[in-house]
Amino acid sequence: MILVHESICAIARHERFAHPADAAGRNLNSRELGGGRRLNPGFADDACFAAADPEGFGELEGAPAATVSCVNYGASFAFLGFYIVREDLRGRGYGLRIWNAAIAHAGPRVTGLDGVVAQQQNYRMSGFKLAYANVRYGGAVAGPDAPQAGVIALTEVPLAAVEAYDATVFPAPRTAFLRAWIGSPGHVGCALMRDGGLAGWGVIRPCRKGRKIGPLVADDRATAEVVLSALLASVGGGEIFLDVPSINRDAVALAQDLGLAPVFETARMYTGAIPPLRLERVFGVTTFELG
């Protein structure tokens, strides 16, 4: 049986869907689909993704074949991800079938995705246009002994303040997702306040391999470094991954100066216009699966 945590549907030998709630809390074995090395999901990702769009779950009986995700953020924006077809089943039409179902779930919404670079032409045929590249950086880092003065737990910041900052870097409101992301077991969030306002914040979470940092957003590089240092101090360092918008030169430089190396690249694409975003604030993408 295949479980699809982030997805609207999946294709297996028998197309029979379970209620979304039945799939929640159980982990997709992405290695069976050939995506385990890159997906590397966090241990609490499934519940957080369900909070973003409960209708984005599917479950089928049969041998795992393919997955896709399409999370709707309100009436105007959706994000597509987790598009994988098992290697030995490619070329049989499974991918097209789940792709069409995901696009139908998005409806008239502007839809975004982080796709593998090699598939850009296929995405263009479905109306997606390249915005910029994201690059995953990874490596082992040391953790500072203690965070710098002024850093507080993200849970101490009113959610409304986090939402307001998030609205400057993400195309649509995502209140339920943020609440789940900040409060999930194992997730650690840190924030820096300045002049009574939120100047930067981030979350680090444990994954199948190492930890991922995301989002990491801040007014400037210096603030991002303070938040990042606090996140690393909270876990004692170790292997980390940071997904960086390549058009933010300060973010790229921060990852490189930390000693991280590129792991792989994705193409951030959209089907239409999105609200202006302050990408100079984005030092780490929340997640490639949900944007």
ZIRA-V866671 format. One line per field, one symbol per residue. psi: psi as a letter, one per 20 degrees, with the letter a starting at -180 (. if undefined). Layout:
psi: ???
This chain:
psi: pppogjqhrqpahpnoqrqhhhiqiqppnhhhijjhhhgmqqhjhghghhhgnhjjqqpqqrqpgqqqqoppnbiiqqppakopppgijqjjigghghghhghhhhciqpprqnqqhijghhhhhjjqqpgrqqppqrrpqqpqhqqqqiprphiipphhhgggghiiiqiqqlggggggghjqpippqqqpqpkjrpiqrrpqqprhobqqpproqrhrggghhgggghghhhikbaprppopphinhhgghggghijqqpgrqropqqiaqrqpqmiiioipqgphhj.
